[in-house]
Amino acid sequence: MSLKKERPTWDEYFLNIARMTAARSTCLRNQVGAVIVDERKKIKATGYNGPPHSVQSCLERGKCYRIENNIESGTRYETCRAIHAEQNAIIQAGEESCIGATLYLFGHSMVCVLCKRFILQAGIVRVVLKNDEKSEKLEIDTKEWIKEL
């Protein structure tokens, strides 16, 4: 009998935490969770998509303007009541905790242009994305975004 145990990789571990964080989302359209982790593998903050404090969520309202008006994902951000998961995590962590960190994101296969700016400004150097349970993870060196912005 072997006492050897299979452990998840660090990326798998933190993506699973991001997946559970996404379950807290109050968005009716898309549940996204984010986890910011420093170089020593310490969690600095989590975030999920939802409205600012004291603002009624679409879940509480029972309707979503973007769904009702068939607004394409990645467009017309001003029509959404929610703050993105990665933005919430950065706000929770604060800039000093983000410098040199990795951001794990579950529930999306891409990062919007607004969040790319937030991530770069916060000093996050790596992003690991996974859209759902079946998708492969995508690793991004955030320096790649500097050319496109």
Protein Blocks (a to p, Z undefined) as FASTA:
>chain_A
ZZbdcdddfklmmmmmmmmmmmmpcbfkbccddddddfkopafbdcdddddehiacfkln
opafklmnopaehiakllpcbdcfklmmmmmnommlmgopacddehiabdcfklmmmmmm
nopabdcddfblmbccddddfklmmmmZZ
